[in-house]
Amino acid sequence: MRIGLLADGGYPYATGESRLWCDRLVRGLAQHEFDLFALSRSAEQEAQGWVELPLQVGRVRTAPLWTADEDVLGTRAPRGLLARMVTGGGTRSYGRRERRRFAEHFAALAASACAAGAGSGEDAGESGGEGCTSAADAQFTDGLYGLAELAREHGGLAAALRSETAVRLLEAACRAPGTGRTVQTAAVPDLLAFARELDRVLRPLSLDWYDEEGLGAVDLCHATSGGAAALPGLLAKRFFGVPLLVTEHGAQLRAHYLAATGAPRNAPVRALLANFHGRLATEVYRQAAIVTPGNTHARRWQERCGAERGKLRTVHPGMESGRFTALGESGDSGPDDTLVWVGRIEPAKDLIALLHAFAEVRKAEPDARLRIIGAPAPGPEGATYLAHCQALAAQLFPDEATDAHAVGDNPVSFEEIGGAEVADLPDAYAAGGVVVLSSVVEGFPVGLVEAMFCGRATVSTDVGAVVEVIGGTGLVVPPRNPRALADACLALLRDPERRARLGAAARARALELFTVEQNLAAFRGIYLELISHAPVRREAEAVDADGEPRPFATPPEAHVLGPWMSSGPGPAATADRRPSWAAGPRAVCAGARGAGGGDA
């Protein structure tokens, strides 16, 4: 079958999120053909190029979710520039009828974003409550699909979204009865900031992907995340009846909430964006045939946003275990006196609590050591946090000057993979008898699974999917509790036999649940299940040019009386959609078009 793989800031870009998972999926399911529809996040990401694509990738289409002026047109832009932004790009490209259509649909979308209780409760950006009102959900879908149809027929949506008309409609929606208290306080700069974000998120509506040679030609859309990546899948289902599969290793709405806490936006903008993204998440889950969360933590968020339990299938992200085989099968439980932490150094990892916990460990076991192995997160924040951790280590252990890279006699060392002491990732896990995870925020704990592949006993904080991953094969303590963290570390450091038992159990669990093979097997079955419910509607497509039956052309349920037997009324585009086996061979495209997102 032909799969339309939808990605936002991910595959096939070399620096994209989930690129390894997507690449393994495409290469592991070589019996299928994949068309990639990728949204890029920045000019820097596009400049880094693509990963090498396998032969089963038929076409690549790309489009940016950014413009060259976005660094200027931010929430802190000068007021004069903001004014020019409003008045400079009106709906002049539309005739009177199109302007009326835009105003009607945008007003519905704005009203749904302003309504109290949107997505996650009244003023969701602040409270994160539950529930969605059905009337506002209907307004959201009417507005979203109405704008999509307008863009498909006439274009010009980007200019309209930044027009004075759009800002006036937003202002009217914010002032209407029944809106949230916070959004009622939105000023003109807040409305401009929200309109700018709407323009960015809704750019997929204006792409030229929605024709018989684009998404209308695929048999199944697989969105690798929610949000903007799923929008093309929603429209492919709307225009062509293509079934939609959505995979979220971490709930996209939760990621938006976490990112919003550190963004320099006013409260009304945060509330409007939270409401909008809550509505979008609800619509994505409603339209998807199957949703595959990467863990039960993400699954709970999806259920809270309205995903039906019958559609949810937890599929853990597959990880490569081969590089850890030698260490995992060695039976070595590691040094009795050393704790090791492996990961990216950033505030969410809470190394501050780990250092305070190690100070308690050191009092009970004077020979204990802590090796922190990893590089700081990109950007100034990561470097600042690393320096802060090093300063705290020097303060906690004043008589044993802590060096940034040395191991020696220092109780705490900060090291990076690739050095003399830690040449490769398995060496990092071999460096300690107990692997520690001290995070306060975590999705799917990749480092924890790697430690399990290595047969290491672990001490972790109870965040994200940690308990689900560990499953009783390690010790779990509350986050931000150095005393509990220290006690758990001491318990394992003093008991080598227990460490060995837990490490062996952890490795067995990881090999059963978290390998690439189990991930591929799950999606292989899901693809076949979904395509079996989307039979070809034209008899001529049941056989190929040689008269041989086409695979999946007549699935079993086509012989059972039901709505799928009908070849009568329904969207004409759905009836005319051609499956992958009806099309000729396609060549991998080597380039990318600009903002319009044409063939790559």
VOGU-3710 file (C-alpha; in Angstrom, 3 decimals, decimal comma):
1> mriglladgg> 0,000/0,000/0,000  1,005/3,633/-0,315  1,457/5,507/2,965  1,452/9,290/3,260  3,826/9,956/6,178  3,129/13,394/7,713  5,832/15,046/9,818  6,217/18,417/11,551  9,852/19,387/12,105  10,935/15,779/11,739
11> ypyatgesrl> 11,756/13,227/9,050  13,405/13,552/6,563  15,371/16,495/8,013  18,733/15,596/9,532  17,940/17,515/12,726  14,274/16,589/12,933  12,447/15,151/15,902  11,633/11,428/15,751  13,771/11,101/12,630  15,315/7,821/13,844
21> wcdrlvrgla> 11,918/6,336/14,619  10,500/7,400/11,237  13,542/6,088/9,375  13,306/2,720/11,117  9,589/2,553/10,357  10,072/3,269/6,652  13,020/0,892/6,298  11,417/-1,826/8,397  8,149/-1,852/6,426  9,790/-2,145/3,032
31> qhefdlfals> 6,767/-3,946/1,542  4,945/-0,585/1,531  5,622/2,586/-0,410  5,942/5,880/1,479  5,312/9,433/0,333  6,695/12,012/2,764  4,884/15,274/3,479  7,179/17,259/5,753  6,809/20,637/7,474  10,055/22,352/8,448
41> rsaeqeaqgw> 10,513/24,460/11,585  13,304/26,855/10,562  15,728/27,889/7,855  18,518/26,296/9,901  16,739/22,957/9,828  16,345/23,094/6,068  20,008/24,089/5,673  21,081/20,913/7,509  19,595/18,828/4,686  17,943/15,415/4,738
51> velplqvgrv> 18,913/12,001/5,941  19,554/9,405/3,260  16,190/8,062/2,136  15,519/4,390/1,311  14,187/3,247/-2,037  10,661/2,710/-0,735  10,225/6,482/-0,399  8,363/7,426/-3,570  8,052/11,217/-3,257  8,911/13,974/-0,818
61> rtaplwtade> 6,948/17,191/-0,511  8,060/19,891/1,908  6,700/23,203/3,176  7,892/25,615/5,876  6,063/26,511/9,082  8,140/29,691/9,249  8,800/32,838/7,247  11,858/35,039/6,990  10,180/37,884/8,911  9,186/35,864/11,986
71> dvlgtraprg> 12,168/37,024/14,034  10,918/40,568/13,481  7,170/40,116/13,749  7,161/38,789/17,295  5,258/39,801/20,352  7,929/42,385/21,158  7,956/44,090/17,776  7,552/47,887/17,748  3,967/49,099/17,693  4,449/50,885/14,390
81> llarmvtggg> 5,623/47,659/12,782  2,657/45,802/14,230  0,342/48,402/12,751  1,927/47,994/9,318  1,502/44,241/9,675  -2,255/44,719/10,119  -2,895/47,223/7,370  -0,426/45,906/4,830  -1,848/42,480/4,001  -5,594/42,635/3,636
91> trsygrrerr> -7,973/40,401/1,735  -7,621/42,342/-1,519  -6,926/39,104/-3,392  -10,472/37,978/-2,564  -13,637/39,155/-4,226  -16,667/40,177/-2,224  -18,044/36,651/-1,972  -14,686/35,211/-0,855  -14,237/37,959/1,740  -17,670/37,145/3,107
101> rfaehfaala> -16,806/33,443/3,260  -13,531/34,181/5,024  -15,212/36,408/7,597  -17,876/33,784/8,313  -15,433/30,902/8,776  -12,781/32,864/10,632  -15,395/34,283/13,004  -16,474/30,718/13,865  -12,856/29,664/14,458  -12,180/32,732/16,598
111> asacaagags> -15,335/32,194/18,653  -14,314/28,598/19,410  -10,861/29,744/20,560  -12,355/32,422/22,801  -15,104/30,316/24,361  -14,763/29,448/28,041  -13,994/25,769/28,548  -12,103/25,456/25,253  -10,059/22,311/25,004  -8,931/22,174/28,607
121> gedagesgge> -11,225/24,373/30,645  -11,887/28,061/31,197  -8,704/29,961/30,513  -6,965/26,685/29,735  -3,559/28,253/29,384  -3,648/28,907/33,114  -5,808/26,247/34,708  -5,699/23,214/32,429  -9,163/22,024/33,423  -11,231/19,464/31,570
131> gctsaadaqf> -13,943/19,323/28,982  -15,026/20,839/25,688  -18,416/22,301/24,851  -20,003/20,661/21,822  -21,240/23,978/20,381  -17,734/25,456/20,410  -16,323/22,253/18,907  -18,832/22,560/16,068  -17,779/26,175/15,541  -14,150/25,062/15,394
141> tdglyglael> -14,754/22,397/12,754  -16,982/24,679/10,666  -14,349/27,392/10,727  -11,359/25,093/10,122  -12,785/23,179/7,178  -14,452/26,265/5,746  -11,093/28,058/5,652  -9,466/24,952/4,159  -12,002/24,806/1,341  -11,601/28,535/0,699
151> arehgglaaa> -7,820/28,171/0,523  -8,095/25,175/-1,792  -10,384/27,006/-4,193  -8,955/30,532/-4,138  -5,693/30,634/-2,138  -4,863/33,868/-0,344  -5,448/32,523/3,155  -2,107/33,643/4,585  -2,775/37,294/3,728  -6,314/37,066/5,054
161> lrsetavrll> -5,197/35,628/8,385  -2,945/38,656/8,958  -5,465/41,178/7,735  -7,260/43,908/9,621  -10,469/41,971/9,111  -9,021/38,997/11,013  -7,913/41,181/13,928  -11,312/42,869/14,152  -13,063/39,494/14,129  -10,743/38,269/16,891
171> eaacrapgtg> -11,459/41,363/18,943  -15,217/40,889/18,543  -14,926/37,230/19,575  -12,900/38,128/22,680  -15,481/40,701/23,761  -18,513/38,472/23,118  -20,583/37,119/26,051  -19,458/33,747/27,367  -15,764/34,140/26,653  -13,114/33,364/29,252
181> rtvqtaavpd> -12,170/36,079/31,702  -8,573/36,186/30,552  -9,247/36,443/26,822  -11,631/39,350/27,443  -8,616/41,416/28,500  -6,764/40,889/25,202  -5,357/44,117/23,764  -4,459/44,793/20,128  -0,846/43,533/20,496  -2,223/40,314/21,992
191> llafareldr> -4,616/39,875/19,086  -1,791/40,459/16,612  0,394/37,888/18,361  -2,405/35,313/18,314  -3,186/36,036/14,638  0,483/35,492/13,818  0,495/32,133/15,595  -2,737/31,130/13,859  -1,152/31,968/10,518  1,811/29,720/11,353
201> vlrplsldwy> -0,214/26,751/12,602  -2,753/26,971/9,766  -0,215/27,196/6,941  -0,854/23,553/5,976  -4,363/24,626/4,882  -2,846/26,663/2,045  -0,542/23,989/0,602  -0,955/22,415/-2,823  -0,878/18,885/-1,448  -4,616/18,269/-1,729
211> deeglgavdl> -5,081/16,881/-5,222  -5,209/13,503/-6,941  -1,437/13,478/-7,349  -0,761/14,430/-3,730  -2,572/13,234/-0,638  -5,491/12,093/-2,761  -3,271/9,331/-4,160  -2,270/7,678/-0,866  -4,090/4,786/0,769  -3,407/5,848/4,343
221> chatsggaaa> -2,147/8,993/6,090  0,136/8,415/9,070  0,754/11,593/11,089  3,869/11,274/13,250  2,506/13,806/15,749  -0,621/15,799/16,445  -1,003/19,521/15,829  0,174/20,965/12,526  1,441/17,603/11,250  -2,057/16,114/11,490
231> lpgllakrff> -3,778/18,986/9,647  -2,942/17,614/6,158  -4,315/14,261/7,315  -7,564/15,895/8,406  -7,935/17,512/4,992  -7,000/14,307/3,141  -9,823/12,571/4,973  -12,171/15,488/4,351  -11,470/15,814/0,623  -10,641/12,218/-0,386
241> gvpllvtehg> -11,779/9,901/2,399  -8,223/8,775/3,192  -8,081/7,086/6,634  -5,900/8,807/9,242  -3,531/7,189/11,748  -1,988/9,448/14,404  1,103/8,549/16,433  2,085/10,650/19,440  5,015/9,484/21,542  4,130/12,373/23,827
251> aqlrahylaa> 0,819/14,227/23,715  1,212/17,280/21,479  -1,127/19,353/23,647  0,975/18,657/26,752  4,103/19,709/24,825  2,362/22,960/23,900  1,485/23,658/27,533  5,060/23,003/28,658  6,506/25,224/25,916  4,030/28,013/26,719
261> tgaprnapvr> 5,272/28,338/30,301  8,622/29,638/29,108  7,395/31,729/26,183  7,373/35,559/26,487  3,625/35,862/25,836  0,908/37,676/27,739  -1,787/35,727/29,565  -4,534/36,373/26,932  -2,304/35,035/24,153  -1,455/31,927/26,159
271> allanfhgrl> -5,135/31,330/26,918  -6,189/31,759/23,273  -3,448/29,433/22,018  -4,249/26,818/24,652  -7,929/26,923/23,685  -7,130/26,663/19,981  -4,689/23,770/20,398  -7,167/22,010/22,679  -9,858/22,234/19,995  -7,422/21,032/17,334
281> atevyrqaai> -6,343/18,046/19,442  -9,970/17,084/20,003  -10,711/17,208/16,263  -7,607/15,202/15,377  -8,530/12,449/17,832  -12,142/12,466/16,644  -11,225/12,054/12,974  -8,376/9,574/13,399  -9,249/5,948/12,751  -6,591/4,851/15,261
291> vtpgntharr> -4,398/6,828/17,657  -1,166/5,216/18,876  0,255/6,864/22,002  3,824/5,922/22,846  2,984/5,265/26,503  0,086/5,313/28,948  1,082/8,784/30,187  0,405/10,198/26,699  -2,689/8,024/26,458  -4,216/9,641/29,555
301> wqercgaerg> -3,715/13,085/28,008  -5,364/11,925/24,794  -8,364/10,531/26,651  -8,666/13,794/28,550  -8,839/15,628/25,213  -11,672/13,444/23,985  -9,974/10,502/22,278  -12,203/7,426/22,329  -10,691/4,512/24,213  -11,607/2,141/21,419
311> klrtvhpgme> -9,325/4,055/19,038  -6,274/4,062/21,313  -3,481/1,491/20,890  -0,374/1,997/23,018  2,703/1,290/20,882  5,982/1,893/22,664  8,677/3,552/20,522  11,125/0,950/19,308  14,779/1,333/20,248  17,897/-0,338/18,878
321> sgrftalges> 19,202/-2,843/21,424  22,107/-4,370/19,520  24,760/-1,877/20,629  24,050/-2,744/24,287  24,095/-6,540/23,876  27,681/-7,150/24,999  27,268/-5,200/28,240  23,778/-6,549/28,916  24,839/-10,177/28,537  28,090/-9,815/30,475
331> gdsgpddtlv> 26,404/-10,247/33,863  28,549/-7,455/35,307  26,553/-5,350/37,794  29,040/-2,465/37,648  31,224/-0,689/40,238  29,879/-0,975/43,775  30,706/2,628/44,659  29,599/4,611/41,600  26,350/6,258/40,560  26,054/7,319/36,939
341> wvgriepakd> 23,673/9,777/35,276  23,461/9,841/31,456  21,549/12,338/29,345  21,248/15,899/28,124  22,057/18,476/30,776  19,106/20,851/31,167  16,860/22,128/33,989  14,158/19,493/33,448  16,664/16,787/34,451  16,990/18,335/37,938
351> liallhafae> 20,682/17,639/38,485  20,477/20,063/41,404  18,394/17,536/43,364  20,760/14,764/42,274  23,785/16,639/43,611  22,068/17,272/46,938  21,078/13,585/47,093  24,656/12,562/46,396  25,835/14,747/49,255  23,706/12,548/51,538
361> vrkaepdarl> 25,051/9,407/49,881  28,589/10,652/50,405  28,005/11,108/54,127  26,953/7,469/54,460  29,459/6,077/51,955  32,596/8,275/51,874  34,050/6,398/48,900  30,976/6,861/46,686  31,307/8,690/43,383  28,904/10,321/40,958
371> riigapapgp> 29,640/10,508/37,239  27,434/12,893/35,236  27,856/11,995/31,563  26,301/14,126/28,861  26,442/17,382/26,938  24,478/20,523/27,799  21,296/21,267/25,863  21,861/23,511/22,824  21,752/27,230/23,453  22,768/29,483/26,315
381> egatylahcq> 20,324/27,922/28,791  22,064/24,556/28,658  25,539/26,039/29,142  24,311/28,207/32,026  22,693/25,256/33,752  25,848/23,152/33,404  27,925/25,939/34,953  25,426/26,221/37,801  25,632/22,479/38,484  29,427/22,552/38,466
391> alaaqlfpde> 29,416/25,485/40,887  27,019/23,657/43,208  29,194/20,531/43,131  32,209/22,612/44,124  30,196/24,174/46,949  28,900/20,841/48,266  32,350/19,256/48,179  34,690/22,170/49,010  37,617/20,013/50,093  37,618/18,062/46,820
401> atdahavgdn> 37,789/20,572/43,980  35,495/19,303/41,262  36,835/19,596/37,736  34,642/19,832/34,684  35,996/16,681/33,037  38,399/14,898/35,347  37,468/11,653/37,067  40,442/10,939/39,382  39,711/11,335/43,096  36,923/13,870/42,721
411> pvsfeeigga> 33,567/12,574/44,017  31,652/14,259/41,175  32,743/14,441/37,553  31,114/16,042/34,503  32,032/14,156/31,323  30,956/13,868/27,701  30,667/10,783/25,546  33,586/10,480/23,156  36,338/11,235/25,649  39,122/9,004/26,928
421> evadlpdaya> 37,064/7,609/29,825  33,714/7,244/27,995  34,295/6,392/24,353  30,739/5,310/23,494  27,242/5,213/24,975  27,519/1,651/26,396  30,684/2,766/28,195  28,660/5,456/29,929  26,265/2,892/31,413  29,148/0,563/32,274
431> aggvvvlssv> 30,735/3,352/34,335  28,387/2,911/37,300  26,719/0,223/39,339  23,477/2,217/39,588  21,993/4,398/36,840  20,045/7,380/38,183  17,270/9,404/36,531  16,374/12,540/38,533  14,023/14,367/36,136  11,061/16,507/37,107
441> vegfpvglve> 9,657/16,431/33,536  9,965/13,404/31,295  8,033/11,859/28,454  9,257/8,445/27,376  12,582/7,956/29,251  14,905/6,816/26,484  17,976/6,801/28,732  16,194/4,551/31,203  15,421/1,998/28,488  19,064/2,086/27,376
451> amfcgratvs> 20,151/1,358/30,942  17,713/-1,569/31,011  19,160/-2,943/27,772  22,546/-2,797/29,512  21,248/-4,827/32,453  21,744/-1,999/34,941  19,802/-1,462/38,152  18,123/1,941/38,174  16,807/4,577/40,569  14,285/6,945/38,945
461> tdvgavvevi> 11,874/9,701/39,830  8,166/9,069/39,292  7,551/11,309/36,268  6,132/10,772/32,784  6,180/7,133/31,669  8,891/6,038/34,145  6,723/3,652/36,178  5,293/2,134/33,002  8,765/1,552/31,593  10,348/0,218/34,796
471> ggtglvvppr> 7,470/-2,085/35,694  8,973/-3,133/39,030  12,530/-3,780/37,788  13,996/-0,691/39,478  13,455/1,690/42,364  11,173/4,715/41,871  11,034/7,733/44,206  9,093/11,018/44,203  10,619/13,886/42,171  12,294/16,810/43,955
481> npraladacl> 13,037/14,634/46,980  16,833/14,356/47,468  16,468/12,370/50,687  14,379/9,626/49,061  16,699/9,589/46,047  19,725/9,186/48,311  18,138/6,349/50,321  17,275/4,403/47,152  20,786/4,837/45,748  22,358/3,687/49,014
491> allrdperra> 20,111/0,614/49,115  21,370/-0,556/45,718  25,008/0,446/46,165  25,163/-1,706/49,320  23,514/-4,779/47,760  25,326/-6,092/44,621  23,148/-9,217/44,437  19,969/-7,162/44,350  21,465/-4,935/41,670  22,235/-7,981/39,563
501> rlgaaarara> 18,691/-9,366/39,933  17,055/-6,058/39,071  19,398/-5,504/36,137  18,624/-8,918/34,642  14,882/-8,384/35,066  15,132/-4,899/33,537  16,968/-6,221/30,470  14,404/-8,970/29,928  11,564/-6,434/30,157  13,206/-4,007/27,747
511> lelftveqnl> 13,873/-6,730/25,173  10,241/-7,813/25,360  8,574/-4,399/25,106  10,848/-1,690/23,741  12,687/-3,005/20,682  12,436/-1,885/17,062  11,041/-5,288/16,141  7,988/-5,031/18,396  7,316/-1,508/17,156  7,411/-2,597/13,505
521> aafrgiylel> 5,201/-5,605/14,185  2,577/-3,376/15,789  2,434/-0,912/12,888  2,503/-3,679/10,309  -0,713/-5,013/11,811  -2,309/-1,571/12,198  -1,641/-0,676/8,558  -3,286/-3,882/7,375  -6,246/-3,388/9,687  -6,896/0,163/8,486
531> ishapvrrea> -6,557/-0,600/4,791  -8,932/-3,548/5,146  -11,684/-1,075/6,072  -11,051/1,183/3,068  -11,907/-0,953/0,032  -11,483/0,205/-3,551  -14,868/1,388/-4,881  -14,322/0,943/-8,633  -14,460/-2,518/-10,063  -11,888/-1,627/-12,723
541> eavdadgepr> -9,280/-1,245/-10,005  -9,745/-4,782/-8,687  -7,323/-6,176/-11,294  -4,072/-4,894/-12,766  -3,100/-4,460/-16,437  -2,424/-8,221/-16,750  -5,773/-9,146/-15,273  -4,274/-10,270/-11,965  -6,068/-9,420/-8,683  -4,695/-6,381/-6,868
551> pfatppeahv> -3,840/-6,804/-3,184  -6,458/-5,265/-0,862  -8,662/-4,349/-3,848  -11,479/-6,498/-2,466  -11,065/-6,873/1,288  -13,172/-9,469/3,131  -15,818/-7,055/4,392  -16,584/-5,982/0,811  -18,541/-9,255/0,508  -20,706/-8,404/3,519
561> lgpwmssgpg> -23,717/-6,154/3,160  -23,005/-2,740/4,623  -22,270/0,897/3,807  -18,930/0,026/2,218  -20,795/-1,813/-0,564  -22,364/1,417/-1,804  -20,959/2,960/-4,939  -23,600/5,658/-4,983  -23,725/8,973/-3,148  -20,729/10,310/-1,327
571> paatadrrps> -17,880/12,661/-2,003  -16,894/12,304/-5,609  -13,254/12,651/-4,685  -13,570/9,629/-2,387  -15,016/7,458/-5,109  -12,329/8,503/-7,567  -9,352/8,078/-5,236  -6,734/5,822/-6,793  -4,724/3,443/-4,625  -0,970/3,140/-4,879
581> waagpravca> -1,014/-0,001/-6,988  -3,007/1,808/-9,701  -0,274/4,360/-10,254  2,947/3,977/-12,158  6,434/4,127/-10,651  7,517/7,411/-9,076  10,977/8,824/-8,694  12,359/10,228/-5,463  12,388/14,008/-5,773  15,620/15,755/-4,921
591> gargagggda> 14,681/19,323/-4,105  12,072/21,420/-2,375  9,896/24,277/-3,394  9,437/27,368/-1,321  6,663/28,483/0,963  4,016/27,022/-1,294  5,158/23,505/-0,441  5,245/21,938/-3,890  6,936/18,772/-5,062  10,370/18,305/-3,534
//
